[in-house]
């Protein structure tokens, strides 16, 4: 895939997950291109069935480093073979193919893609989950916002890589399990 331009066809789903320090999946964020809300499955609401339901009707999964992280983690945790069932469009590979290097936040910054929540990293996301488990509601709200930024910005990054510089419309938001 890195030697040629990846083909994105059909219905695209932008997918990003968060995990705990123990490697458990704590949050699954998914948004369909052009329609439907941003869906966030949280904690105990993350099951094979809820993930399957959220993915229903998609053809392509768009991630950032998902082929190395998100998709294998979901396979291990829930036995879902996403690579076999969906086309994968990994934006980290596409960025490298066109000479753009770095993690998602660095690339967003370089491409002037806005982020509502600045200064929060994947490590911070694990800390936020830990604080939520200890009863701190604000930590979960911050974690949800962080994941929402990641998912929404996958769509914006994919559009920028295609040369579409338009501003995306507001996103409806659905949280399950919080």
Backbone as a chain_set.jsonl record, in Angstrom:
{"seq": "XXXXXXXXXXXXXXXXXXXXXXXXXXXXXXXXXXXXXXXXXXXXXXXXXXXXXXXXXXXXXXXXXXXXXXXXXXXXXXXXXXXXXXXXXXXXXXXXXXXXXXXXXXXXXXXXXXXXXXXXXXXXXXXXXXXXXXXXXXXXXXXXXXXXXXXXXXXXXXXXXXXXXXXXXXXXXXXXXX", "coords": {"N": [[0.813, -1.187, 0.0], [2.024, 1.232, 0.616], [3.563, 1.87, -1.607], [1.887, 2.617, -3.646], [-0.937, 4.712, -4.419], [-3.499, 4.501, -2.1], [-6.749, 3.172, -2.555], [-9.847, 4.561, -1.96], [-13.051, 3.595, -1.538], [-16.629, 3.392, -1.694], [-18.528, 3.4, 1.374], [-17.076, 5.259, 3.869], [-15.648, 4.853, 7.085], [-14.455, 6.615, 9.813], [-12.157, 5.777, 12.17], [-11.067, 5.506, 15.521], [-9.383, 4.401, 18.405], [-9.077, 4.244, 21.997], [-6.982, 3.177, 24.676], [-6.367, 1.519, 27.856], [-3.751, 1.617, 30.398], [-3.304, -1.056, 30.844], [-3.847, -2.12, 28.419], [-6.45, -2.578, 27.674], [-9.351, -1.934, 25.69], [-10.777, 1.16, 25.877], [-12.322, 3.121, 24.742], [-14.076, 3.574, 21.771], [-14.177, 5.335, 18.892], [-16.138, 6.34, 16.155], [-17.015, 7.525, 12.965], [-19.135, 8.02, 10.261], [-18.444, 8.889, 6.903], [-19.785, 11.847, 5.725], [-22.392, 11.339, 6.713], [-24.57, 10.605, 9.455], [-23.978, 10.345, 13.038], [-21.094, 11.107, 15.15], [-20.046, 8.344, 16.772], [-19.407, 7.148, 19.971], [-18.248, 4.549, 21.756], [-18.078, 3.445, 25.038], [-16.134, 2.047, 27.649], [-17.753, -0.555, 29.346], [-19.73, -0.692, 27.427], [-18.479, -1.313, 25.133], [-18.477, -3.863, 23.091], [-18.204, -6.869, 21.15], [-20.556, -7.045, 19.663], [-21.598, -4.397, 19.772], [-19.613, -2.996, 18.451], [-19.672, -4.265, 15.936], [-22.253, -3.479, 15.152], [-21.944, -0.686, 14.962], [-20.177, -0.58, 12.839], [-21.617, -1.507, 10.729], [-22.527, -1.561, 7.341], [-20.354, -0.159, 6.366], [-17.597, 0.236, 4.07], [-14.92, 0.928, 3.92], [-12.332, 1.446, 6.286], [-10.961, 4.179, 7.794], [-8.08, 5.229, 9.299], [-5.495, 6.394, 11.589], [-2.429, 5.195, 11.718], [-3.682, 2.851, 12.165], [-3.459, 0.293, 11.048], [-1.329, -0.76, 12.337], [-1.979, -0.43, 15.026], [-4.849, 0.219, 16.025], [-6.588, -1.625, 14.559], [-5.347, -4.254, 14.926], [-5.487, -4.325, 17.78], [-8.254, -4.297, 18.281], [-8.869, -6.731, 17.097], [-7.492, -8.56, 18.778], [-8.764, -8.038, 21.236], [-11.528, -8.417, 20.773], [-11.88, -10.311, 18.845], [-12.457, -9.577, 16.239], [-12.004, -9.541, 12.875], [-11.06, -7.095, 11.217], [-9.406, -6.247, 9.135], [-9.722, -8.191, 7.228], [-12.347, -7.858, 6.492], [-12.893, -5.236, 5.737], [-11.842, -2.569, 3.581], [-8.762, -0.967, 4.184], [-7.687, 2.222, 4.964], [-5.044, 3.721, 5.846], [-4.071, 6.59, 7.201], [-1.584, 7.392, 8.185], [0.232, 5.948, 6.673], [-0.412, 6.89, 4.136], [0.258, 9.592, 4.431], [3.055, 9.379, 4.79], [3.672, 8.359, 2.266], [3.336, 10.579, 0.635], [5.307, 12.186, 1.58], [4.97, 13.377, 4.083], [5.725, 13.532, 7.425], [5.463, 12.282, 10.82], [3.483, 12.226, 13.893], [-0.117, 12.144, 14.394], [-1.003, 14.571, 15.679], [1.124, 16.348, 15.176], [1.099, 16.414, 12.378], [-1.485, 17.431, 11.939], [-1.113, 19.996, 12.995], [0.848, 21.008, 11.227], [-0.643, 21.052, 8.883], [-2.554, 22.835, 9.457], [-4.952, 21.993, 10.667], [-7.586, 22.316, 12.783], [-7.824, 21.741, 16.326], [-9.854, 21.161, 19.023], [-9.12, 20.494, 21.621], [-6.125, 20.973, 22.962], [-2.725, 19.867, 23.549], [-3.046, 17.355, 24.694], [-2.172, 13.983, 24.845], [-1.8, 10.557, 23.611], [-0.842, 9.115, 25.784], [-1.766, 10.732, 27.85], [-4.468, 10.248, 27.468], [-4.729, 7.672, 28.492], [-4.167, 8.187, 31.162], [-6.357, 9.831, 31.73], [-8.447, 7.981, 31.51], [-7.863, 6.344, 33.673], [-8.29, 8.175, 35.764], [-11.028, 8.615, 35.398], [-12.01, 6.072, 36.048], [-11.626, 6.182, 38.741], [-13.635, 7.78, 39.478], [-13.818, 10.421, 38.535], [-15.646, 12.489, 36.786], [-15.159, 14.648, 35.012], [-12.769, 13.9, 33.831], [-13.51, 11.842, 32.084], [-15.102, 13.312, 30.321], [-13.171, 14.968, 29.149], [-11.575, 12.998, 27.938], [-13.428, 11.956, 26.073], [-13.742, 14.203, 24.437], [-11.132, 14.449, 23.459], [-10.884, 12.04, 21.957], [-12.972, 12.488, 20.14], [-11.954, 14.721, 18.745], [-9.767, 13.435, 17.505], [-11.092, 11.557, 15.787], [-12.784, 13.194, 14.177], [-10.816, 14.775, 13.021], [-9.448, 12.897, 11.507], [-11.121, 12.639, 9.318], [-10.946, 15.25, 8.312], [-8.182, 15.377, 7.704], [-7.986, 13.341, 5.785], [-9.545, 14.485, 3.759], [-7.985, 16.777, 3.229], [-5.68, 15.564, 2.205], [-6.706, 14.649, -0.166], [-6.99, 17.007, -1.421], [-9.149, 18.609, -0.893], [-10.073, 21.46, 0.508], [-12.127, 22.537, 1.925], [-14.294, 23.501, 4.669], [-15.423, 21.338, 7.146], [-18.779, 20.323, 7.941], [-20.672, 20.828, 11.077], [-20.657, 18.17, 13.534], [-22.892, 15.664, 14.538], [-23.291, 14.071, 17.712], [-22.99, 11.033, 19.454], [-22.914, 9.275, 22.388], [-22.214, 6.213, 23.866], [-22.611, 4.368, 26.715], [-21.485, 5.924, 28.728]], "CA": [[0.0, 0.0, 0.0], [2.821, 2.437, 0.699], [4.168, 2.162, -2.895], [0.865, 3.148, -4.546], [-2.003, 5.446, -3.731], [-4.581, 3.648, -1.627], [-8.045, 3.494, -3.132], [-10.936, 4.647, -1.003], [-14.314, 3.462, -2.255], [-17.775, 3.033, -0.861], [-18.809, 4.173, 2.584], [-15.887, 5.347, 4.72], [-15.801, 5.078, 8.509], [-13.235, 7.113, 10.456], [-12.091, 4.98, 13.394], [-9.956, 5.712, 16.453], [-9.636, 3.799, 19.712], [-8.213, 4.571, 23.135], [-6.761, 2.007, 25.535], [-5.852, 1.752, 29.214], [-2.368, 1.189, 30.579], [-3.297, -2.524, 30.77], [-4.092, -2.507, 27.034], [-7.878, -2.771, 27.428], [-9.982, -0.903, 24.877], [-11.602, 1.979, 26.77], [-13.162, 4.017, 23.961], [-14.057, 3.395, 20.319], [-14.838, 6.436, 18.2], [-16.393, 6.032, 14.751], [-17.88, 8.475, 12.269], [-19.313, 7.751, 8.835], [-18.23, 10.041, 6.032], [-20.927, 12.516, 5.146], [-23.71, 11.091, 7.303], [-24.577, 9.946, 10.759], [-23.265, 11.014, 14.13], [-19.884, 10.531, 15.728], [-20.442, 7.372, 17.793], [-18.341, 6.793, 20.9], [-18.556, 3.443, 22.657], [-17.242, 3.68, 26.216], [-16.051, 1.053, 28.715], [-18.538, -1.791, 29.255], [-20.562, -0.656, 26.226], [-17.679, -1.792, 24.007], [-18.586, -5.31, 22.921], [-18.135, -7.285, 19.747], [-21.834, -6.717, 19.032], [-21.748, -2.943, 19.601], [-18.659, -2.6, 17.406], [-20.243, -4.76, 14.67], [-23.394, -2.63, 14.831], [-21.431, 0.621, 14.547], [-19.466, -0.741, 11.564], [-22.543, -2.017, 9.714], [-22.705, -0.759, 6.135], [-19.117, 0.485, 5.926], [-16.732, -0.481, 3.134], [-13.521, 1.293, 4.17], [-12.002, 2.026, 7.59], [-9.903, 5.17, 7.698], [-7.44, 5.36, 10.613], [-4.128, 6.898, 11.588], [-1.63, 4.116, 12.312], [-4.63, 1.801, 12.537], [-3.023, -1.034, 10.62], [-0.367, -1.227, 13.34], [-2.499, -0.336, 16.388], [-6.295, 0.088, 16.26], [-7.184, -2.846, 14.006], [-4.876, -5.435, 15.669], [-5.983, -4.296, 19.164], [-9.652, -4.733, 18.239], [-8.857, -8.176, 16.805], [-7.098, -9.279, 20.002], [-9.724, -7.831, 22.328], [-12.907, -8.818, 20.471], [-11.91, -11.333, 17.805], [-13.037, -9.021, 15.021], [-11.014, -9.429, 11.811], [-11.451, -5.939, 10.415], [-8.57, -6.172, 7.937], [-10.277, -9.117, 6.248], [-13.723, -7.481, 6.144], [-12.995, -3.866, 5.247], [-10.645, -1.939, 3.036], [-8.115, -0.126, 5.178], [-7.003, 3.409, 4.469], [-4.268, 4.191, 6.991], [-3.575, 7.918, 6.842], [-0.159, 7.533, 8.494], [0.937, 5.424, 5.499], [-0.649, 7.823, 3.023], [1.076, 10.775, 4.692], [4.445, 9.034, 4.471], [3.776, 8.181, 0.819], [3.457, 11.898, 0.007], [6.426, 12.904, 2.186], [4.603, 14.043, 5.337], [6.151, 12.675, 8.528], [5.087, 12.671, 12.17], [2.25, 11.701, 14.453], [-1.335, 12.84, 13.976], [-1.068, 15.953, 16.173], [2.136, 17.124, 14.451], [0.618, 16.593, 11.008], [-2.606, 18.374, 12.026], [-0.539, 21.323, 13.201], [1.491, 21.421, 9.982], [-1.659, 21.255, 7.844], [-3.492, 23.807, 10.03], [-6.223, 21.352, 10.998], [-7.828, 22.736, 14.168], [-8.11, 20.769, 17.383], [-10.464, 21.875, 20.156], [-8.392, 20.154, 22.843], [-4.685, 20.965, 22.653], [-1.801, 19.459, 24.593], [-3.387, 16.045, 25.247], [-1.548, 12.919, 24.051], [-2.299, 9.206, 23.857], [-0.5, 8.789, 27.172], [-2.736, 11.466, 28.677], [-5.758, 9.558, 27.34], [-4.707, 6.557, 29.447], [-4.294, 8.799, 32.495], [-7.738, 10.292, 31.872], [-9.278, 6.801, 31.778], [-7.573, 5.956, 35.059], [-8.983, 9.141, 36.636], [-12.467, 8.33, 35.262], [-12.299, 4.862, 36.821], [-11.619, 6.577, 40.152], [-14.833, 8.573, 39.731], [-13.72, 11.815, 38.111], [-16.465, 12.67, 35.582], [-14.51, 15.596, 34.1], [-11.734, 13.178, 33.094], [-14.178, 11.166, 30.971], [-15.514, 14.34, 29.36], [-11.956, 15.356, 28.416], [-11.207, 11.859, 27.092], [-14.375, 11.92, 24.957], [-13.408, 15.321, 23.553], [-9.866, 14.084, 22.813], [-11.18, 11.035, 20.943], [-13.78, 13.138, 19.104], [-11.012, 15.486, 17.918], [-9.026, 12.489, 16.666], [-11.956, 10.984, 14.751], [-13.181, 14.265, 13.261], [-9.643, 15.22, 12.284], [-9.133, 11.9, 10.48], [-11.907, 13.022, 8.144], [-10.364, 16.483, 7.762], [-6.883, 15.037, 7.121], [-8.233, 12.59, 4.546], [-10.005, 15.473, 2.775], [-6.834, 17.611, 2.837], [-4.796, 14.758, 1.359], [-7.366, 14.594, -1.47], [-6.999, 18.345, -1.983], [-10.391, 19.302, -0.538], [-9.713, 22.364, 1.598], [-13.346, 23.082, 2.517], [-14.533, 23.318, 6.099], [-16.42, 20.289, 7.398], [-19.949, 20.765, 8.721], [-20.693, 20.333, 12.456], [-20.879, 16.743, 13.667], [-23.776, 15.189, 15.601], [-22.473, 13.29, 18.635], [-23.722, 10.014, 20.205], [-22.032, 8.573, 23.326], [-22.859, 5.009, 24.378], [-21.939, 3.719, 27.834], [-20.883, 6.829, 29.713]], "C": [[0.861, 1.258, 0.0], [3.432, 2.819, -0.652], [3.165, 2.752, -3.883], [-0.186, 3.887, -3.73], [-3.11, 4.476, -3.345], [-5.892, 4.122, -2.241], [-9.096, 3.482, -2.038], [-12.226, 4.617, -1.805], [-15.409, 3.156, -1.249], [-17.909, 3.94, 0.338], [-17.597, 4.095, 3.514], [-16.311, 5.56, 6.164], [-14.468, 5.505, 9.083], [-13.193, 6.53, 11.858], [-10.855, 5.331, 14.216], [-10.339, 5.092, 17.784], [-8.67, 4.372, 20.748], [-8.103, 3.311, 23.982], [-6.279, 2.449, 26.91], [-4.38, 1.361, 29.26], [-2.243, -0.331, 30.49], [-3.551, -3.025, 29.352], [-5.547, -2.794, 26.708], [-8.413, -1.624, 26.571], [-10.962, -0.148, 25.773], [-12.614, 2.831, 26.01], [-12.976, 3.704, 22.482], [-14.841, 4.547, 19.726], [-14.959, 6.101, 16.726], [-17.347, 7.062, 14.169], [-17.927, 8.093, 10.795], [-19.088, 9.028, 8.045], [-19.559, 10.564, 5.529], [-22.289, 12.281, 5.78], [-23.567, 10.452, 8.669], [-23.753, 10.681, 11.782], [-21.882, 10.41, 14.363], [-20.371, 9.617, 16.844], [-19.226, 7.085, 18.668], [-18.856, 5.716, 21.843], [-17.568, 3.516, 23.809], [-17.308, 2.492, 27.174], [-16.841, -0.207, 28.432], [-19.447, -1.835, 28.033], [-19.8, -1.134, 24.991], [-17.72, -3.321, 24.014], [-18.416, -5.628, 21.438], [-19.405, -6.841, 19.016], [-21.987, -5.214, 18.8], [-20.798, -2.419, 18.52], [-19.201, -3.015, 16.042], [-21.396, -3.867, 14.225], [-22.939, -1.266, 14.309], [-20.779, 0.556, 13.16], [-20.384, -1.145, 10.417], [-22.68, -1.036, 8.539], [-21.466, -0.045, 5.641], [-18.372, -0.402, 4.938], [-15.258, -0.287, 3.462], [-13.382, 1.871, 5.569], [-10.792, 2.938, 7.416], [-9.373, 5.426, 9.104], [-6.146, 6.15, 10.479], [-3.309, 5.896, 12.391], [-2.514, 2.943, 12.739], [-4.209, 0.412, 12.134], [-2.026, -1.629, 11.608], [-0.94, -1.248, 14.749], [-3.986, -0.67, 16.493], [-6.86, -1.253, 15.794], [-6.665, -4.112, 14.698], [-5.373, -5.479, 17.119], [-7.435, -4.765, 19.207], [-9.758, -6.225, 17.921], [-8.545, -8.974, 18.07], [-8.175, -9.209, 21.07], [-11.088, -8.455, 22.043], [-13.021, -9.874, 19.378], [-12.527, -10.867, 16.501], [-11.927, -8.82, 13.994], [-11.368, -8.311, 10.842], [-10.665, -5.84, 9.114], [-9.14, -7.074, 6.835], [-11.643, -8.651, 5.725], [-13.868, -6.107, 5.517], [-11.717, -3.473, 4.524], [-10.071, -1.072, 4.15], [-7.424, 1.027, 4.47], [-6.325, 4.044, 5.673], [-3.597, 5.511, 6.61], [-2.105, 8.121, 7.197], [0.674, 7.028, 7.314], [0.789, 6.36, 4.31], [0.171, 9.096, 3.2], [2.536, 10.509, 4.343], [4.656, 8.927, 2.966], [3.97, 9.522, 0.112], [4.497, 12.784, 0.704], [6.107, 13.664, 3.457], [4.915, 13.085, 6.479], [5.623, 13.2, 9.859], [3.824, 11.986, 12.635], [1.074, 12.575, 14.039], [-1.332, 14.307, 14.413], [-0.072, 16.853, 15.438], [1.672, 17.413, 13.022], [-0.565, 17.557, 10.98], [-2.084, 19.801, 12.13], [0.073, 21.853, 11.909], [0.505, 21.71, 8.867], [-2.759, 22.215, 8.303], [-4.901, 23.22, 10.183], [-6.483, 21.647, 12.472], [-8.16, 21.578, 15.097], [-8.668, 21.554, 18.555], [-9.643, 21.693, 21.426], [-6.91, 20.029, 22.507], [-3.884, 20.447, 23.854], [-2.129, 18.133, 25.263], [-2.847, 14.981, 24.293], [-2.226, 11.58, 24.331], [-1.996, 8.743, 25.279], [-1.471, 9.471, 28.13], [-4.106, 10.801, 28.64], [-5.831, 8.383, 28.314], [-4.829, 7.069, 30.879], [-5.729, 9.26, 32.75], [-8.67, 9.123, 32.173], [-9.101, 6.352, 33.231], [-8.3, 6.875, 36.042], [-10.496, 8.934, 36.583], [-12.845, 7.106, 36.088], [-12.321, 5.133, 38.328], [-12.756, 7.547, 40.468], [-14.817, 10.012, 39.266], [-14.419, 12.018, 36.76], [-15.801, 13.589, 34.554], [-13.423, 14.912, 33.267], [-12.337, 12.452, 31.893], [-14.596, 12.18, 29.911], [-14.323, 14.803, 28.517], [-11.527, 14.243, 27.475], [-12.131, 11.764, 25.876], [-14.072, 13.025, 23.953], [-12.125, 15.029, 22.78], [-10.116, 13.091, 21.682], [-12.012, 11.637, 19.808], [-12.9, 13.971, 18.176], [-10.249, 14.566, 16.981], [-9.883, 11.995, 15.504], [-12.335, 12.048, 13.717], [-11.996, 14.705, 12.408], [-9.119, 14.179, 11.309], [-9.858, 12.267, 9.188], [-11.316, 14.279, 7.487], [-9.023, 16.201, 7.09], [-7.062, 14.289, 5.805], [-8.684, 13.542, 3.443], [-8.849, 16.352, 2.302], [-5.895, 16.835, 1.913], [-5.374, 14.592, -0.047], [-7.42, 15.963, -2.132], [-8.268, 19.127, -1.722], [-10.115, 20.159, 0.688], [-10.925, 22.981, 2.277], [-13.442, 22.782, 4.003], [-15.644, 22.282, 6.277], [-17.589, 20.853, 8.193], [-19.866, 20.251, 10.154], [-21.095, 18.861, 12.496], [-21.847, 16.474, 14.814], [-22.998, 14.173, 16.421], [-23.346, 12.322, 19.428], [-22.737, 9.249, 21.069], [-22.813, 7.405, 23.903], [-22.019, 4.461, 25.52], [-21.336, 4.642, 28.869], [-21.861, 7.188, 30.805]], "O": [[0.454, 2.268, -0.574], [3.791, 3.981, -0.842], [3.58, 3.342, -4.881], [-0.302, 3.707, -2.517], [-3.598, 3.717, -4.182], [-6.112, 5.319, -2.422], [-9.219, 2.515, -1.286], [-12.474, 5.487, -2.64], [-15.155, 2.726, -0.123], [-17.467, 5.089, 0.327], [-17.156, 3.01, 3.893], [-17.217, 6.346, 6.444], [-13.457, 4.838, 8.868], [-14.104, 6.765, 12.652], [-9.749, 5.438, 13.688], [-11.472, 5.234, 18.242], [-7.609, 4.902, 20.42], [-9.013, 2.483, 24.004], [-5.846, 3.585, 27.105], [-3.832, 0.84, 28.289], [-1.192, -0.843, 30.103], [-3.478, -4.229, 29.103], [-5.859, -3.209, 25.592], [-7.978, -0.481, 26.712], [-11.867, -0.745, 26.357], [-13.642, 3.22, 26.564], [-11.848, 3.585, 22.002], [-16.025, 4.721, 20.017], [-14.002, 5.632, 16.111], [-18.348, 7.427, 14.786], [-16.894, 7.872, 10.163], [-19.492, 10.112, 8.466], [-20.363, 9.816, 4.973], [-23.254, 12.956, 5.423], [-22.549, 9.833, 8.98], [-22.93, 11.532, 11.444], [-21.553, 9.345, 13.84], [-21.042, 10.076, 17.768], [-18.14, 6.812, 18.157], [-19.778, 5.944, 22.626], [-16.362, 3.634, 23.592], [-18.389, 1.989, 27.478], [-16.637, -0.859, 27.408], [-19.893, -2.913, 27.64], [-20.391, -1.337, 23.931], [-17.078, -3.973, 24.837], [-18.483, -4.74, 20.589], [-19.343, -6.328, 17.898], [-22.458, -4.801, 17.741], [-21.144, -1.508, 17.768], [-19.195, -2.222, 15.1], [-21.502, -3.536, 13.044], [-23.484, -0.755, 13.331], [-20.826, 1.525, 12.402], [-19.972, -1.125, 9.257], [-22.918, 0.156, 8.731], [-21.509, 0.613, 4.602], [-18.498, -1.627, 4.963], [-14.448, -1.201, 3.308], [-14.202, 2.683, 5.998], [-9.736, 2.51, 6.948], [-10.133, 5.799, 9.998], [-5.754, 6.529, 9.375], [-3.483, 5.77, 13.603], [-2.12, 2.139, 13.584], [-4.56, -0.559, 12.804], [-1.892, -2.849, 11.708], [-0.453, -1.998, 15.595], [-4.344, -1.734, 16.999], [-7.538, -1.939, 16.56], [-7.471, -4.98, 15.032], [-5.653, -6.561, 17.635], [-7.805, -5.548, 20.082], [-10.651, -6.904, 18.429], [-9.238, -9.937, 18.394], [-8.467, -10.205, 21.733], [-11.738, -8.965, 22.955], [-14.125, -10.287, 19.023], [-13.06, -11.674, 15.74], [-11.015, -8.023, 14.211], [-11.914, -8.562, 9.767], [-11.202, -5.396, 8.098], [-9.048, -6.749, 5.651], [-12.04, -9.023, 4.621], [-14.858, -5.837, 4.836], [-10.639, -3.988, 4.825], [-10.812, -0.514, 4.959], [-6.679, 0.835, 3.509], [-6.94, 4.802, 6.422], [-2.671, 5.538, 5.799], [-1.437, 8.945, 6.573], [1.706, 7.615, 6.99], [1.744, 6.595, 3.568], [0.717, 9.623, 2.231], [3.178, 11.322, 3.678], [5.688, 9.351, 2.446], [4.682, 9.601, -0.889], [4.562, 13.986, 0.449], [6.891, 14.515, 3.877], [4.425, 11.956, 6.498], [5.368, 14.394, 10.015], [3.176, 11.262, 11.88], [1.254, 13.619, 13.411], [-1.627, 15.191, 13.609], [-0.393, 17.996, 15.115], [1.836, 18.526, 12.522], [-0.645, 18.41, 10.096], [-2.559, 20.7, 11.436], [-0.151, 23.005, 11.536], [0.784, 22.531, 7.993], [-3.769, 22.385, 7.621], [-5.899, 23.868, 9.869], [-5.682, 21.266, 13.326], [-8.714, 20.562, 14.675], [-8.04, 22.5, 19.031], [-9.489, 22.627, 22.212], [-6.498, 19.08, 21.84], [-4.302, 20.571, 25.005], [-1.549, 17.812, 26.3], [-3.042, 15.069, 23.08], [-3.112, 11.486, 25.18], [-2.808, 8.057, 25.9], [-1.938, 8.867, 29.096], [-4.824, 10.784, 29.64], [-6.884, 8.128, 28.897], [-5.509, 6.463, 31.708], [-6.252, 9.099, 33.853], [-9.579, 9.248, 32.992], [-10.069, 6.026, 33.918], [-8.859, 6.409, 37.035], [-11.175, 9.062, 37.602], [-13.881, 7.1, 36.752], [-12.955, 4.403, 39.09], [-12.841, 8.073, 41.578], [-15.74, 10.762, 39.585], [-13.835, 11.743, 35.712], [-15.876, 13.329, 33.353], [-13.183, 15.3, 32.124], [-11.75, 12.444, 30.811], [-14.452, 11.917, 28.717], [-14.456, 15.007, 27.31], [-11.154, 14.51, 26.332], [-11.662, 11.518, 24.765], [-14.141, 12.801, 22.745], [-12.035, 15.323, 21.588], [-9.617, 13.276, 20.572], [-11.778, 11.327, 18.64], [-13.075, 13.936, 16.958], [-10.096, 14.871, 15.798], [-9.439, 12.016, 14.356], [-12.215, 11.816, 12.514], [-12.149, 14.977, 11.217], [-8.41, 14.532, 10.367], [-9.281, 12.211, 8.102], [-11.202, 14.356, 6.264], [-8.753, 16.733, 6.014], [-6.371, 14.57, 4.826], [-8.242, 13.411, 2.302], [-8.74, 16.642, 1.111], [-5.374, 17.392, 0.947], [-4.628, 14.416, -1.01], [-7.847, 16.076, -3.28], [-8.447, 20.21, -2.278], [-9.943, 19.635, 1.789], [-10.772, 23.863, 3.122], [-12.745, 21.909, 4.519], [-16.682, 22.357, 5.62], [-17.413, 21.749, 9.018], [-19.084, 19.344, 10.437], [-21.785, 18.37, 11.603], [-21.664, 16.979, 15.921], [-22.132, 13.482, 15.885], [-24.342, 12.74, 20.019], [-21.812, 8.632, 20.542], [-23.938, 7.575, 24.373], [-20.85, 4.125, 25.328], [-20.719, 4.161, 29.82], [-21.519, 7.942, 31.716]]}, "num_chains": 1, "name": "protein.A"}
